[in-house]
Amino acid sequence: MKKFTKLENISDALYFIFKHSCTCPISSMAHDVVDEVKNSFDIPIYRLVVQDDRLSSKEIAEHF
């Protein structure tokens, strides 16, 4: 997984953004699943740790 930096830095037409919370057990399980299947996809997968970048997390929630 690539580390998410900014939404405008993504130039790919198709992509997956995984918003991960370090304090949520469900997010932790989802992270393990995404990590297992990440090579099965031909699209880039970006991981955003919510606790590290709340502003980008909010921007993504509003954008999508």
Secondary structure, DSSP 4 states (H G I P E B T S, - for coil): -EEP--GGG---SS-EEEEE-TT-HHHHHHHHHHHHHGGG-SS-EEEEETTT-HHHHHHHHHH-
